[in-house]
Amino acid sequence: MWLKGKLYSSGELVEGCIGFDRRIRQMKRECKPDLKLPEGSIIMPAGVDMHVHLRGLELSYKETVATATSEAVYGGVGVVVDMPNTLPVINSRSTIDMRLVELSNYSRTDYGIYSGVTSDKVDDMPIAGYKVFPEDLEREEISNVLGSNKLKVLHPEIPMSLRPGRGNRRLWQELASIYLVKGNFHVTHSTNLETVRIAKGHHFTTDLTMHHLLVEERDCLTKVNPPIRDTTERRRLISALFEVDAVASDHAPHSSREKELPYELCPPGIAGVSFNIPFIYTLAFRGVLTLSRAVELTTENPSKILGIDSGEFAIGKLANLVIIRKERWRYSTKFSKVIHTPLDGFPLDAAIFSTIVEGKVAYLDGDVYPVRGSNVFDKAIRN
C-alpha cells in the first residue's frame, strides 16, 4: 500500500510517499497512492499507549477488548499495553495464556500485556513486563519481579494509601513510593511535577495522563487513583509536558451504574484512550508543543521504553500510521461502552481520519474495521 502527502520524517513534515505491507518498505518522493487523503492532513506514526485497562473476560460488562481497541484506533492509537488488574487477575502462566488468546482474537490494535506480581516463573513469556501496585511492595514475590530485566511499571503510592478514605491518597504518599523501588522502572500516571522530577532523578522513565492535567476531581465520574490533585498542582503539571517521557491514557472504563454509586463506593477510573493523540496534536497545531515533541510523547518514547519495533517511519519498522487532519471538533467517545467521560465536549483542533495497524486500515473516517492486531512482544511471530 502507498500513501502520499505530508509525512513526518527526521523531525519535520516533508512531501513524500510511504510504501508498506506489515512493515514500512519504501519512502520516496513520488508514487501512485492507494488512498486519497483529505486536504491539509498529515501522516504520522500511530500512537503507543503503554497503560490501558481493556477489561474483557469477566469484566466485559464494563468494556470488551473489541470495544476498547475500536475506541483506541478511533483515537489514532496503534499499540495498547494492557494492565493485569482485571478479573481474573493476570498473574500466572495460565491467565497470561488466556489473556493473550483473547487479545489475539479480538484486538483491533497491536497489543502487549503486563503480568501482575507473581510467584510463577513467567519471565520467558511474551509479556511487556510487570505492573507493581502499592500492596505488592510488601509481598515476598516482589523479589522475583525486581530480579527481572523486563520493564516494571510502578503505580506510585505506598501501601498505606490503600486504607479506606480518599484522605489516605495524599501527595507525599505518591512521592514516597518512588524511593521504595530500584532498577528498570517506569513511573506511570504521575499526578504532579515533583513525582516526575524525583522519578527522573532516580533514572526512571515517566508518563502522565491528560485527566490528571485537565480534570478536577469532584464526583464519581472524575474519581481516579492516584487522585487528581488541586488546581495549583495541575497548573504546575503543565510543565511536565516538556519533561515526562510519555503520555498514557490509563483508560479505565466502568459501567454507568457503577459510576452512579455514592462517591466512597464507586470505582475509580476514567475512560479516555481516544483522547490523547487528538489533544497532543492540538497542542502542536496551536504552537504549544513542537511536532517532534508530540511524536516523542505519543509514540517514539513509549516505543523505546517498551523496546518495541514501532514509533517512527523507518525501513523495516511496523507500518502503524495515523492520518490526522486539522479540524475543530468537540471530544466524545464513539466505540467504547463508556458514553460519559469528564473530557466530553473538550475543544480539539486535531481529528483522526484514519489509523493503520500493521499495514491494514483499522479505522477510516468514522468506521472501524475488524482487523486483527498482534502481540508486539512475541518474538516468535516477529522474526
Buried (B, 14 or more C-beta within 10 A) or exposed (E): BBBBBBBBBEEEBEEBBBBBEEBBBEBEEEBEBEBEBBEEBBBBBBBBBBBBBBBBBEBBEBBBBBBBBBBBBBBBBBBBBBBBBBEBEBBBBEBBEBBBEBBBEBBBBBBBBBBBBBEBEBBEBBBBBBBBBBEBBEBEBBEBBBEBEBBBBBBBBBBEBEEEEEEEBBBEBBBBBBEBBEBBBBBBBBBBBBBBBBBBEEEBBBBBBBBBBBBEBEEBBBBBBBBBBEEEBBEEBEEBBEBBBBBBBBBBBBBEEBBEEEEEEBBBBBBBBBBBBBBBBBBBBEEBBBBBBBBBBBBBBBBBBBEBBBBBBEEEBBBBBBBBBBBEEEBBBBBBBBEEBBBEEBEBBBBBBBBBBBBBBBBBEEEBBEBBBBBBBBEEEEE
